[in-house]
């Protein structure tokens, strides 16, 4: 919301947002509802990194992890949309 005050996360905190476009912001159960998440509360791994419109790609994890992540990237990843909506 434009009226929200800016803030800075503490070290080892993460701000998580729901990616379900069908939900309105007030319906999403994410950091807008419960605030920052400590890094120790996050289980998972990064599978794709977008730094800029030209600097992005899959993150090199273990061979096992990359085999498991490959189908997810094939179905879920829309690079054109991600790059178009990326704010540098």
PyMOL Python script that loads the backbone (N, CA, C, O; Angstrom):
from pymol import cmd

cmd.read_pdbstr("""\
ATOM      1  N   UNK A   1       0.845  -1.173   0.000  1.00  0.00           N
ATOM      2  CA  UNK A   1       0.000   0.000   0.000  1.00  0.00           C
ATOM      3  C   UNK A   1       0.890   1.236   0.000  1.00  0.00           C
ATOM      4  O   UNK A   1       1.881   1.295   0.728  1.00  0.00           O
ATOM      5  N   UNK A   2       0.539   2.204  -0.805  1.00  0.00           N
ATOM      6  CA  UNK A   2       1.335   3.436  -0.926  1.00  0.00           C
ATOM      7  C   UNK A   2       1.462   4.172   0.405  1.00  0.00           C
ATOM      8  O   UNK A   2       2.426   4.909   0.613  1.00  0.00           O
ATOM      9  N   UNK A   3       0.502   3.979   1.306  1.00  0.00           N
ATOM     10  CA  UNK A   3       0.510   4.696   2.586  1.00  0.00           C
ATOM     11  C   UNK A   3       1.401   4.030   3.629  1.00  0.00           C
ATOM     12  O   UNK A   3       1.673   4.619   4.675  1.00  0.00           O
ATOM     13  N   UNK A   4       1.855   2.820   3.359  1.00  0.00           N
ATOM     14  CA  UNK A   4       2.709   2.120   4.323  1.00  0.00           C
ATOM     15  C   UNK A   4       4.055   2.821   4.447  1.00  0.00           C
ATOM     16  O   UNK A   4       4.603   3.333   3.472  1.00  0.00           O
ATOM     17  N   UNK A   5       4.566   2.830   5.660  1.00  0.00           N
ATOM     18  CA  UNK A   5       5.879   3.410   5.915  1.00  0.00           C
ATOM     19  C   UNK A   5       6.967   2.428   5.484  1.00  0.00           C
ATOM     20  O   UNK A   5       6.838   1.231   5.743  1.00  0.00           O
ATOM     21  N   UNK A   6       8.037   2.899   4.832  1.00  0.00           N
ATOM     22  CA  UNK A   6       9.136   1.995   4.480  1.00  0.00           C
ATOM     23  C   UNK A   6       9.858   1.523   5.751  1.00  0.00           C
ATOM     24  O   UNK A   6       9.828   2.197   6.780  1.00  0.00           O
ATOM     25  N   UNK A   7      10.490   0.379   5.661  1.00  0.00           N
ATOM     26  CA  UNK A   7      11.239  -0.157   6.791  1.00  0.00           C
ATOM     27  C   UNK A   7      12.371  -1.020   6.256  1.00  0.00           C
ATOM     28  O   UNK A   7      12.389  -1.386   5.081  1.00  0.00           O
ATOM     29  N   UNK A   8      13.308  -1.338   7.130  1.00  0.00           N
ATOM     30  CA  UNK A   8      14.454  -2.176   6.778  1.00  0.00           C
ATOM     31  C   UNK A   8      14.386  -3.442   7.630  1.00  0.00           C
ATOM     32  O   UNK A   8      14.168  -3.380   8.840  1.00  0.00           O
ATOM     33  N   UNK A   9      14.575  -4.572   6.988  1.00  0.00           N
ATOM     34  CA  UNK A   9      14.592  -5.841   7.718  1.00  0.00           C
ATOM     35  C   UNK A   9      15.866  -5.955   8.546  1.00  0.00           C
ATOM     36  O   UNK A   9      16.915  -5.430   8.174  1.00  0.00           O
ATOM     37  N   UNK A  10      15.755  -6.641   9.657  1.00  0.00           N
ATOM     38  CA  UNK A  10      16.926  -6.916  10.487  1.00  0.00           C
ATOM     39  C   UNK A  10      17.769  -7.993   9.802  1.00  0.00           C
ATOM     40  O   UNK A  10      17.298  -8.688   8.902  1.00  0.00           O
ATOM     41  N   UNK A  11      19.017  -8.118  10.241  1.00  0.00           N
ATOM     42  CA  UNK A  11      19.887  -9.182   9.722  1.00  0.00           C
ATOM     43  C   UNK A  11      19.210 -10.534   9.966  1.00  0.00           C
ATOM     44  O   UNK A  11      18.624 -10.759  11.025  1.00  0.00           O
ATOM     45  N   UNK A  12      19.294 -11.412   8.998  1.00  0.00           N
ATOM     46  CA  UNK A  12      18.730 -12.767   9.074  1.00  0.00           C
ATOM     47  C   UNK A  12      17.208 -12.803   9.133  1.00  0.00           C
ATOM     48  O   UNK A  12      16.627 -13.738   9.684  1.00  0.00           O
ATOM     49  N   UNK A  13      16.557 -11.777   8.560  1.00  0.00           N
ATOM     50  CA  UNK A  13      15.103 -11.788   8.405  1.00  0.00           C
ATOM     51  C   UNK A  13      14.765 -11.806   6.921  1.00  0.00           C
ATOM     52  O   UNK A  13      15.554 -11.358   6.089  1.00  0.00           O
ATOM     53  N   UNK A  14      13.609 -12.318   6.604  1.00  0.00           N
ATOM     54  CA  UNK A  14      13.156 -12.396   5.219  1.00  0.00           C
ATOM     55  C   UNK A  14      11.705 -11.932   5.160  1.00  0.00           C
ATOM     56  O   UNK A  14      10.941 -12.162   6.097  1.00  0.00           O
ATOM     57  N   UNK A  15      11.325 -11.287   4.075  1.00  0.00           N
ATOM     58  CA  UNK A  15       9.951 -10.848   3.845  1.00  0.00           C
ATOM     59  C   UNK A  15       9.368 -11.765   2.776  1.00  0.00           C
ATOM     60  O   UNK A  15       9.885 -11.807   1.659  1.00  0.00           O
ATOM     61  N   UNK A  16       8.314 -12.493   3.088  1.00  0.00           N
ATOM     62  CA  UNK A  16       7.738 -13.441   2.136  1.00  0.00           C
ATOM     63  C   UNK A  16       6.374 -12.957   1.664  1.00  0.00           C
ATOM     64  O   UNK A  16       5.570 -12.454   2.448  1.00  0.00           O
ATOM     65  N   UNK A  17       6.130 -13.118   0.362  1.00  0.00           N
ATOM     66  CA  UNK A  17       4.856 -12.715  -0.233  1.00  0.00           C
ATOM     67  C   UNK A  17       4.240 -13.886  -0.973  1.00  0.00           C
ATOM     68  O   UNK A  17       4.933 -14.649  -1.646  1.00  0.00           O
ATOM     69  N   UNK A  18       2.934 -14.019  -0.840  1.00  0.00           N
ATOM     70  CA  UNK A  18       2.206 -15.059  -1.570  1.00  0.00           C
ATOM     71  C   UNK A  18       2.264 -14.750  -3.058  1.00  0.00           C
ATOM     72  O   UNK A  18       2.242 -13.586  -3.456  1.00  0.00           O
ATOM     73  N   UNK A  19       2.337 -15.795  -3.884  1.00  0.00           N
ATOM     74  CA  UNK A  19       2.376 -15.580  -5.331  1.00  0.00           C
ATOM     75  C   UNK A  19       1.088 -16.025  -6.009  1.00  0.00           C
ATOM     76  O   UNK A  19       1.054 -16.180  -7.230  1.00  0.00           O
ATOM     77  N   UNK A  20       0.036 -16.231  -5.237  1.00  0.00           N
ATOM     78  CA  UNK A  20      -1.260 -16.623  -5.786  1.00  0.00           C
ATOM     79  C   UNK A  20      -2.004 -15.366  -6.223  1.00  0.00           C
ATOM     80  O   UNK A  20      -2.527 -14.623  -5.393  1.00  0.00           O
ATOM     81  N   UNK A  21      -2.047 -15.138  -7.526  1.00  0.00           N
ATOM     82  CA  UNK A  21      -2.661 -13.918  -8.057  1.00  0.00           C
ATOM     83  C   UNK A  21      -4.164 -13.850  -7.815  1.00  0.00           C
ATOM     84  O   UNK A  21      -4.764 -12.783  -7.947  1.00  0.00           O
ATOM     85  N   UNK A  22      -4.777 -14.976  -7.462  1.00  0.00           N
ATOM     86  CA  UNK A  22      -6.221 -14.984  -7.203  1.00  0.00           C
ATOM     87  C   UNK A  22      -6.556 -14.376  -5.844  1.00  0.00           C
ATOM     88  O   UNK A  22      -7.698 -13.984  -5.602  1.00  0.00           O
ATOM     89  N   UNK A  23      -5.567 -14.297  -4.960  1.00  0.00           N
ATOM     90  CA  UNK A  23      -5.790 -13.746  -3.626  1.00  0.00           C
ATOM     91  C   UNK A  23      -5.598 -12.238  -3.624  1.00  0.00           C
ATOM     92  O   UNK A  23      -4.705 -11.718  -4.292  1.00  0.00           O
ATOM     93  N   UNK A  24      -6.429 -11.550  -2.882  1.00  0.00           N
ATOM     94  CA  UNK A  24      -6.216 -10.124  -2.640  1.00  0.00           C
ATOM     95  C   UNK A  24      -5.160 -10.023  -1.540  1.00  0.00           C
ATOM     96  O   UNK A  24      -5.015 -10.953  -0.746  1.00  0.00           O
ATOM     97  N   UNK A  25      -4.415  -8.906  -1.476  1.00  0.00           N
ATOM     98  CA  UNK A  25      -3.366  -8.793  -0.454  1.00  0.00           C
ATOM     99  C   UNK A  25      -3.854  -9.104   0.961  1.00  0.00           C
ATOM    100  O   UNK A  25      -3.129  -9.726   1.737  1.00  0.00           O
ATOM    101  N   UNK A  26      -5.055  -8.686   1.303  1.00  0.00           N
ATOM    102  CA  UNK A  26      -5.549  -8.930   2.667  1.00  0.00           C
ATOM    103  C   UNK A  26      -5.932 -10.388   2.897  1.00  0.00           C
ATOM    104  O   UNK A  26      -6.103 -10.803   4.043  1.00  0.00           O
ATOM    105  N   UNK A  27      -6.070 -11.171   1.830  1.00  0.00           N
ATOM    106  CA  UNK A  27      -6.408 -12.593   1.956  1.00  0.00           C
ATOM    107  C   UNK A  27      -5.163 -13.478   2.057  1.00  0.00           C
ATOM    108  O   UNK A  27      -5.234 -14.614   2.526  1.00  0.00           O
ATOM    109  N   UNK A  28      -4.047 -12.955   1.620  1.00  0.00           N
ATOM    110  CA  UNK A  28      -2.810 -13.747   1.587  1.00  0.00           C
ATOM    111  C   UNK A  28      -2.255 -13.915   2.996  1.00  0.00           C
ATOM    112  O   UNK A  28      -2.228 -12.974   3.789  1.00  0.00           O
ATOM    113  N   UNK A  29      -1.821 -15.114   3.283  1.00  0.00           N
ATOM    114  CA  UNK A  29      -1.174 -15.364   4.575  1.00  0.00           C
ATOM    115  C   UNK A  29       0.330 -15.308   4.339  1.00  0.00           C
ATOM    116  O   UNK A  29       0.982 -16.320   4.082  1.00  0.00           O
ATOM    117  N   UNK A  30       0.857 -14.092   4.435  1.00  0.00           N
ATOM    118  CA  UNK A  30       2.273 -13.875   4.192  1.00  0.00           C
ATOM    119  C   UNK A  30       2.782 -12.796   5.137  1.00  0.00           C
ATOM    120  O   UNK A  30       2.119 -12.485   6.127  1.00  0.00           O
ATOM    121  N   UNK A  31       3.937 -12.225   4.855  1.00  0.00           N
ATOM    122  CA  UNK A  31       4.542 -11.246   5.759  1.00  0.00           C
ATOM    123  C   UNK A  31       3.701  -9.989   5.938  1.00  0.00           C
ATOM    124  O   UNK A  31       3.868  -9.268   6.922  1.00  0.00           O
ATOM    125  N   UNK A  32       2.805  -9.721   5.004  1.00  0.00           N
ATOM    126  CA  UNK A  32       1.912  -8.571   5.205  1.00  0.00           C
ATOM    127  C   UNK A  32       0.988  -8.817   6.385  1.00  0.00           C
ATOM    128  O   UNK A  32       0.497  -7.867   6.995  1.00  0.00           O
ATOM    129  N   UNK A  33       0.745 -10.076   6.713  1.00  0.00           N
ATOM    130  CA  UNK A  33      -0.096 -10.447   7.849  1.00  0.00           C
ATOM    131  C   UNK A  33       0.739 -10.678   9.111  1.00  0.00           C
ATOM    132  O   UNK A  33       0.412 -10.156  10.177  1.00  0.00           O
ATOM    133  N   UNK A  34       1.830 -11.468   8.987  1.00  0.00           N
ATOM    134  CA  UNK A  34       2.561 -11.864  10.196  1.00  0.00           C
ATOM    135  C   UNK A  34       3.951 -11.262  10.313  1.00  0.00           C
ATOM    136  O   UNK A  34       4.686 -11.607  11.239  1.00  0.00           O
ATOM    137  N   UNK A  35       4.334 -10.375   9.408  1.00  0.00           N
ATOM    138  CA  UNK A  35       5.612  -9.684   9.529  1.00  0.00           C
ATOM    139  C   UNK A  35       6.795 -10.488   9.024  1.00  0.00           C
ATOM    140  O   UNK A  35       6.623 -11.521   8.377  1.00  0.00           O
ATOM    141  N   UNK A  36       8.009 -10.007   9.322  1.00  0.00           N
ATOM    142  CA  UNK A  36       9.222 -10.677   8.849  1.00  0.00           C
ATOM    143  C   UNK A  36       9.340 -12.096   9.399  1.00  0.00           C
ATOM    144  O   UNK A  36       8.846 -12.404  10.484  1.00  0.00           O
ATOM    145  N   UNK A  37      10.001 -12.943   8.629  1.00  0.00           N
ATOM    146  CA  UNK A  37      10.231 -14.335   9.011  1.00  0.00           C
ATOM    147  C   UNK A  37      11.726 -14.499   9.290  1.00  0.00           C
ATOM    148  O   UNK A  37      12.554 -14.071   8.485  1.00  0.00           O
ATOM    149  N   UNK A  38      12.079 -15.114  10.422  1.00  0.00           N
ATOM    150  CA  UNK A  38      13.505 -15.366  10.654  1.00  0.00           C
ATOM    151  C   UNK A  38      14.017 -16.402   9.650  1.00  0.00           C
ATOM    152  O   UNK A  38      13.305 -17.344   9.303  1.00  0.00           O
ATOM    153  N   UNK A  39      15.244 -16.221   9.191  1.00  0.00           N
ATOM    154  CA  UNK A  39      15.822 -17.150   8.218  1.00  0.00           C
ATOM    155  C   UNK A  39      15.807 -18.586   8.739  1.00  0.00           C
ATOM    156  O   UNK A  39      15.716 -19.529   7.952  1.00  0.00           O
ATOM    157  N   UNK A  40      15.894 -18.758  10.049  1.00  0.00           N
ATOM    158  CA  UNK A  40      15.865 -20.107  10.618  1.00  0.00           C
ATOM    159  C   UNK A  40      14.493 -20.754  10.464  1.00  0.00           C
ATOM    160  O   UNK A  40      14.362 -21.966  10.631  1.00  0.00           O
ATOM    161  N   UNK A  41      13.462 -19.958  10.145  1.00  0.00           N
ATOM    162  CA  UNK A  41      12.116 -20.483   9.958  1.00  0.00           C
ATOM    163  C   UNK A  41      11.809 -20.858   8.522  1.00  0.00           C
ATOM    164  O   UNK A  41      10.686 -21.256   8.213  1.00  0.00           O
ATOM    165  N   UNK A  42      12.789 -20.738   7.644  1.00  0.00           N
ATOM    166  CA  UNK A  42      12.574 -21.034   6.229  1.00  0.00           C
ATOM    167  C   UNK A  42      13.234 -22.365   5.889  1.00  0.00           C
ATOM    168  O   UNK A  42      14.420 -22.572   6.144  1.00  0.00           O
ATOM    169  N   UNK A  43      12.448 -23.252   5.315  1.00  0.00           N
ATOM    170  CA  UNK A  43      12.959 -24.554   4.899  1.00  0.00           C
ATOM    171  C   UNK A  43      12.807 -24.631   3.388  1.00  0.00           C
ATOM    172  O   UNK A  43      11.711 -24.430   2.864  1.00  0.00           O
ATOM    173  N   UNK A  44      13.867 -24.913   2.701  1.00  0.00           N
ATOM    174  CA  UNK A  44      13.811 -24.999   1.249  1.00  0.00           C
ATOM    175  C   UNK A  44      15.124 -24.549   0.643  1.00  0.00           C
ATOM    176  O   UNK A  44      16.141 -24.443   1.329  1.00  0.00           O
ATOM    177  N   UNK A  45      15.087 -24.288  -0.650  1.00  0.00           N
ATOM    178  CA  UNK A  45      16.294 -23.817  -1.321  1.00  0.00           C
ATOM    179  C   UNK A  45      15.886 -22.912  -2.475  1.00  0.00           C
ATOM    180  O   UNK A  45      14.775 -23.006  -2.995  1.00  0.00           O
ATOM    181  N   UNK A  46      16.788 -22.051  -2.856  1.00  0.00           N
ATOM    182  CA  UNK A  46      16.589 -21.177  -4.009  1.00  0.00           C
ATOM    183  C   UNK A  46      16.812 -22.021  -5.254  1.00  0.00           C
ATOM    184  O   UNK A  46      17.790 -22.765  -5.329  1.00  0.00           O
ATOM    185  N   UNK A  47      15.914 -21.916  -6.236  1.00  0.00           N
ATOM    186  CA  UNK A  47      16.102 -22.694  -7.462  1.00  0.00           C
ATOM    187  C   UNK A  47      16.296 -21.802  -8.684  1.00  0.00           C
ATOM    188  O   UNK A  47      16.723 -22.283  -9.733  1.00  0.00           O
ATOM    189  N   UNK A  48      15.987 -20.499  -8.563  1.00  0.00           N
ATOM    190  CA  UNK A  48      16.175 -19.579  -9.684  1.00  0.00           C
ATOM    191  C   UNK A  48      16.482 -18.209  -9.113  1.00  0.00           C
ATOM    192  O   UNK A  48      15.884 -17.801  -8.117  1.00  0.00           O
ATOM    193  N   UNK A  49      17.405 -17.498  -9.731  1.00  0.00           N
ATOM    194  CA  UNK A  49      17.799 -16.175  -9.249  1.00  0.00           C
ATOM    195  C   UNK A  49      17.648 -15.154 -10.369  1.00  0.00           C
ATOM    196  O   UNK A  49      18.125 -15.375 -11.481  1.00  0.00           O
ATOM    197  N   UNK A  50      16.988 -14.041 -10.079  1.00  0.00           N
ATOM    198  CA  UNK A  50      16.819 -12.947 -11.039  1.00  0.00           C
ATOM    199  C   UNK A  50      17.451 -11.703 -10.440  1.00  0.00           C
ATOM    200  O   UNK A  50      16.921 -11.129  -9.489  1.00  0.00           O
ATOM    201  N   UNK A  51      18.581 -11.287 -10.995  1.00  0.00           N
ATOM    202  CA  UNK A  51      19.239 -10.065 -10.537  1.00  0.00           C
ATOM    203  C   UNK A  51      18.816  -8.888 -11.407  1.00  0.00           C
ATOM    204  O   UNK A  51      18.426  -7.835 -10.903  1.00  0.00           O
ATOM    205  N   UNK A  52      18.899  -9.081 -12.714  1.00  0.00           N
ATOM    206  CA  UNK A  52      18.488  -8.049 -13.676  1.00  0.00           C
ATOM    207  C   UNK A  52      17.812  -8.758 -14.844  1.00  0.00           C
ATOM    208  O   UNK A  52      17.734  -9.986 -14.880  1.00  0.00           O
ATOM    209  N   UNK A  53      17.326  -7.971 -15.794  1.00  0.00           N
ATOM    210  CA  UNK A  53      16.655  -8.547 -16.967  1.00  0.00           C
ATOM    211  C   UNK A  53      17.589  -9.431 -17.789  1.00  0.00           C
ATOM    212  O   UNK A  53      17.123 -10.303 -18.522  1.00  0.00           O
ATOM    213  N   UNK A  54      18.899  -9.219 -17.679  1.00  0.00           N
ATOM    214  CA  UNK A  54      19.852 -10.030 -18.447  1.00  0.00           C
ATOM    215  C   UNK A  54      20.702 -10.947 -17.570  1.00  0.00           C
ATOM    216  O   UNK A  54      21.403 -11.815 -18.091  1.00  0.00           O
ATOM    217  N   UNK A  55      20.654 -10.773 -16.265  1.00  0.00           N
ATOM    218  CA  UNK A  55      21.452 -11.584 -15.344  1.00  0.00           C
ATOM    219  C   UNK A  55      20.509 -12.427 -14.485  1.00  0.00           C
ATOM    220  O   UNK A  55      20.108 -12.019 -13.395  1.00  0.00           O
ATOM    221  N   UNK A  56      20.164 -13.609 -14.997  1.00  0.00           N
ATOM    222  CA  UNK A  56      19.280 -14.507 -14.262  1.00  0.00           C
ATOM    223  C   UNK A  56      19.492 -15.930 -14.747  1.00  0.00           C
ATOM    224  O   UNK A  56      19.998 -16.155 -15.846  1.00  0.00           O
ATOM    225  N   UNK A  57      19.105 -16.878 -13.923  1.00  0.00           N
ATOM    226  CA  UNK A  57      19.220 -18.277 -14.313  1.00  0.00           C
ATOM    227  C   UNK A  57      19.037 -19.209 -13.139  1.00  0.00           C
ATOM    228  O   UNK A  57      18.940 -18.768 -11.994  1.00  0.00           O
ATOM    229  N   UNK A  58      18.990 -20.510 -13.424  1.00  0.00           N
ATOM    230  CA  UNK A  58      18.835 -21.499 -12.357  1.00  0.00           C
ATOM    231  C   UNK A  58      20.021 -21.446 -11.398  1.00  0.00           C
ATOM    232  O   UNK A  58      21.154 -21.203 -11.815  1.00  0.00           O
ATOM    233  N   UNK A  59      19.758 -21.671 -10.133  1.00  0.00           N
ATOM    234  CA  UNK A  59      20.805 -21.732  -9.121  1.00  0.00           C
ATOM    235  C   UNK A  59      21.384 -23.146  -9.138  1.00  0.00           C
ATOM    236  O   UNK A  59      20.644 -24.129  -9.186  1.00  0.00           O
ATOM    237  N   UNK A  60      22.710 -23.237  -9.099  1.00  0.00           N
ATOM    238  CA  UNK A  60      23.379 -24.539  -9.123  1.00  0.00           C
ATOM    239  C   UNK A  60      23.331 -25.157  -7.733  1.00  0.00           C
ATOM    240  O   UNK A  60      24.089 -24.765  -6.846  1.00  0.00           O
ATOM    241  N   UNK A  61      22.446 -26.113  -7.546  1.00  0.00           N
ATOM    242  CA  UNK A  61      22.350 -26.881  -6.306  1.00  0.00           C
ATOM    243  C   UNK A  61      22.955 -28.260  -6.556  1.00  0.00           C
ATOM    244  O   UNK A  61      23.608 -28.469  -7.579  1.00  0.00           O
ATOM    245  N   UNK A  62      22.750 -29.189  -5.651  1.00  0.00           N
ATOM    246  CA  UNK A  62      23.257 -30.550  -5.850  1.00  0.00           C
ATOM    247  C   UNK A  62      22.592 -31.159  -7.085  1.00  0.00           C
ATOM    248  O   UNK A  62      21.525 -30.714  -7.506  1.00  0.00           O
ATOM    249  N   UNK A  63      23.227 -32.175  -7.660  1.00  0.00           N
ATOM    250  CA  UNK A  63      22.638 -32.847  -8.828  1.00  0.00           C
ATOM    251  C   UNK A  63      21.261 -33.399  -8.485  1.00  0.00           C
ATOM    252  O   UNK A  63      20.331 -33.309  -9.287  1.00  0.00           O
ATOM    253  N   UNK A  64      21.134 -33.973  -7.287  1.00  0.00           N
ATOM    254  CA  UNK A  64      19.844 -34.513  -6.847  1.00  0.00           C
ATOM    255  C   UNK A  64      18.804 -33.391  -6.771  1.00  0.00           C
ATOM    256  O   UNK A  64      17.693 -33.536  -7.282  1.00  0.00           O
ATOM    257  N   UNK A  65      19.167 -32.275  -6.135  1.00  0.00           N
ATOM    258  CA  UNK A  65      18.249 -31.146  -6.004  1.00  0.00           C
ATOM    259  C   UNK A  65      17.846 -30.583  -7.352  1.00  0.00           C
ATOM    260  O   UNK A  65      16.679 -30.259  -7.572  1.00  0.00           O
ATOM    261  N   UNK A  66      18.807 -30.465  -8.254  1.00  0.00           N
ATOM    262  CA  UNK A  66      18.506 -29.907  -9.576  1.00  0.00           C
ATOM    263  C   UNK A  66      17.587 -30.836 -10.369  1.00  0.00           C
ATOM    264  O   UNK A  66      16.728 -30.363 -11.114  1.00  0.00           O
ATOM    265  N   UNK A  67      17.759 -32.155 -10.218  1.00  0.00           N
ATOM    266  CA  UNK A  67      16.844 -33.101 -10.880  1.00  0.00           C
ATOM    267  C   UNK A  67      15.427 -32.932 -10.342  1.00  0.00           C
ATOM    268  O   UNK A  67      14.462 -32.996 -11.105  1.00  0.00           O
ATOM    269  N   UNK A  68      15.296 -32.716  -9.032  1.00  0.00           N
ATOM    270  CA  UNK A  68      13.978 -32.529  -8.426  1.00  0.00           C
ATOM    271  C   UNK A  68      13.374 -31.179  -8.824  1.00  0.00           C
ATOM    272  O   UNK A  68      12.159 -31.068  -8.983  1.00  0.00           O
ATOM    273  N   UNK A  69      14.218 -30.156  -8.985  1.00  0.00           N
ATOM    274  CA  UNK A  69      13.735 -28.806  -9.286  1.00  0.00           C
ATOM    275  C   UNK A  69      13.398 -28.610 -10.755  1.00  0.00           C
ATOM    276  O   UNK A  69      12.557 -27.773 -11.082  1.00  0.00           O
ATOM    277  N   UNK A  70      14.026 -29.354 -11.638  1.00  0.00           N
ATOM    278  CA  UNK A  70      13.849 -29.170 -13.077  1.00  0.00           C
ATOM    279  C   UNK A  70      12.386 -29.187 -13.515  1.00  0.00           C
ATOM    280  O   UNK A  70      11.979 -28.291 -14.255  1.00  0.00           O
ATOM    281  N   UNK A  71      11.569 -30.166 -13.091  1.00  0.00           N
ATOM    282  CA  UNK A  71      10.158 -30.156 -13.507  1.00  0.00           C
ATOM    283  C   UNK A  71       9.395 -28.938 -12.980  1.00  0.00           C
ATOM    284  O   UNK A  71       8.492 -28.431 -13.645  1.00  0.00           O
ATOM    285  N   UNK A  72       9.762 -28.475 -11.788  1.00  0.00           N
ATOM    286  CA  UNK A  72       9.101 -27.293 -11.223  1.00  0.00           C
ATOM    287  C   UNK A  72       9.401 -26.078 -12.094  1.00  0.00           C
ATOM    288  O   UNK A  72       8.497 -25.311 -12.429  1.00  0.00           O
ATOM    289  N   UNK A  73      10.671 -25.902 -12.462  1.00  0.00           N
ATOM    290  CA  UNK A  73      11.043 -24.770 -13.309  1.00  0.00           C
ATOM    291  C   UNK A  73      10.351 -24.847 -14.667  1.00  0.00           C
ATOM    292  O   UNK A  73       9.908 -23.827 -15.193  1.00  0.00           O
ATOM    293  N   UNK A  74      10.257 -26.037 -15.233  1.00  0.00           N
ATOM    294  CA  UNK A  74       9.619 -26.191 -16.542  1.00  0.00           C
ATOM    295  C   UNK A  74       8.154 -25.771 -16.518  1.00  0.00           C
ATOM    296  O   UNK A  74       7.667 -25.177 -17.480  1.00  0.00           O
ATOM    297  N   UNK A  75       7.456 -26.069 -15.444  1.00  0.00           N
ATOM    298  CA  UNK A  75       6.023 -25.784 -15.362  1.00  0.00           C
ATOM    299  C   UNK A  75       5.747 -24.391 -14.801  1.00  0.00           C
ATOM    300  O   UNK A  75       4.877 -23.681 -15.305  1.00  0.00           O
ATOM    301  N   UNK A  76       6.475 -24.000 -13.771  1.00  0.00           N
ATOM    302  CA  UNK A  76       6.154 -22.785 -13.029  1.00  0.00           C
ATOM    303  C   UNK A  76       6.847 -21.524 -13.538  1.00  0.00           C
ATOM    304  O   UNK A  76       6.321 -20.424 -13.365  1.00  0.00           O
ATOM    305  N   UNK A  77       8.001 -21.659 -14.154  1.00  0.00           N
ATOM    306  CA  UNK A  77       8.817 -20.496 -14.484  1.00  0.00           C
ATOM    307  C   UNK A  77       8.389 -19.855 -15.793  1.00  0.00           C
ATOM    308  O   UNK A  77       8.362 -20.504 -16.839  1.00  0.00           O
ATOM    309  N   UNK A  78       8.056 -18.577 -15.723  1.00  0.00           N
ATOM    310  CA  UNK A  78       7.757 -17.782 -16.912  1.00  0.00           C
ATOM    311  C   UNK A  78       8.773 -16.641 -16.944  1.00  0.00           C
ATOM    312  O   UNK A  78       8.519 -15.561 -16.411  1.00  0.00           O
ATOM    313  N   UNK A  79       9.920 -16.885 -17.568  1.00  0.00           N
ATOM    314  CA  UNK A  79      11.019 -15.922 -17.570  1.00  0.00           C
ATOM    315  C   UNK A  79      10.589 -14.598 -18.181  1.00  0.00           C
ATOM    316  O   UNK A  79      10.908 -13.541 -17.638  1.00  0.00           O
ATOM    317  N   UNK A  80       9.873 -14.633 -19.300  1.00  0.00           N
ATOM    318  CA  UNK A  80       9.451 -13.385 -19.944  1.00  0.00           C
ATOM    319  C   UNK A  80       8.618 -12.533 -18.993  1.00  0.00           C
ATOM    320  O   UNK A  80       8.829 -11.324 -18.899  1.00  0.00           O
ATOM    321  N   UNK A  81       7.678 -13.151 -18.290  1.00  0.00           N
ATOM    322  CA  UNK A  81       6.835 -12.419 -17.348  1.00  0.00           C
ATOM    323  C   UNK A  81       7.657 -11.903 -16.172  1.00  0.00           C
ATOM    324  O   UNK A  81       7.459 -10.777 -15.716  1.00  0.00           O
ATOM    325  N   UNK A  82       8.580 -12.729 -15.685  1.00  0.00           N
ATOM    326  CA  UNK A  82       9.418 -12.339 -14.561  1.00  0.00           C
ATOM    327  C   UNK A  82      10.286 -11.132 -14.924  1.00  0.00           C
ATOM    328  O   UNK A  82      10.386 -10.180 -14.150  1.00  0.00           O
ATOM    329  N   UNK A  83      10.904 -11.176 -16.088  1.00  0.00           N
ATOM    330  CA  UNK A  83      11.765 -10.079 -16.534  1.00  0.00           C
ATOM    331  C   UNK A  83      10.936  -8.818 -16.767  1.00  0.00           C
ATOM    332  O   UNK A  83      11.354  -7.717 -16.408  1.00  0.00           O
ATOM    333  N   UNK A  84       9.764  -8.984 -17.366  1.00  0.00           N
ATOM    334  CA  UNK A  84       8.893  -7.836 -17.647  1.00  0.00           C
ATOM    335  C   UNK A  84       8.480  -7.127 -16.357  1.00  0.00           C
ATOM    336  O   UNK A  84       8.397  -5.900 -16.323  1.00  0.00           O
ATOM    337  N   UNK A  85       8.222  -7.887 -15.308  1.00  0.00           N
ATOM    338  CA  UNK A  85       7.741  -7.321 -14.051  1.00  0.00           C
ATOM    339  C   UNK A  85       8.844  -7.027 -13.046  1.00  0.00           C
ATOM    340  O   UNK A  85       8.565  -6.548 -11.947  1.00  0.00           O
ATOM    341  N   UNK A  86      10.101  -7.307 -13.410  1.00  0.00           N
ATOM    342  CA  UNK A  86      11.220  -7.088 -12.491  1.00  0.00           C
ATOM    343  C   UNK A  86      11.470  -5.600 -12.308  1.00  0.00           C
ATOM    344  O   UNK A  86      11.519  -4.834 -13.270  1.00  0.00           O
ATOM    345  N   UNK A  87      11.625  -5.215 -11.058  1.00  0.00           N
ATOM    346  CA  UNK A  87      11.950  -3.820 -10.747  1.00  0.00           C
ATOM    347  C   UNK A  87      13.411  -3.775 -10.327  1.00  0.00           C
ATOM    348  O   UNK A  87      13.783  -4.374  -9.318  1.00  0.00           O
ATOM    349  N   UNK A  88      14.248  -3.068 -11.091  1.00  0.00           N
ATOM    350  CA  UNK A  88      15.674  -3.031 -10.762  1.00  0.00           C
ATOM    351  C   UNK A  88      15.954  -2.113  -9.608  1.00  0.00           C
ATOM    352  O   UNK A  88      17.107  -1.966  -9.203  1.00  0.00           O
TER     353      UNK A  88
END
""", "prot")
cmd.dss("prot")
cmd.show_as("cartoon", "prot")
cmd.util.cbc("prot")
cmd.orient("prot")
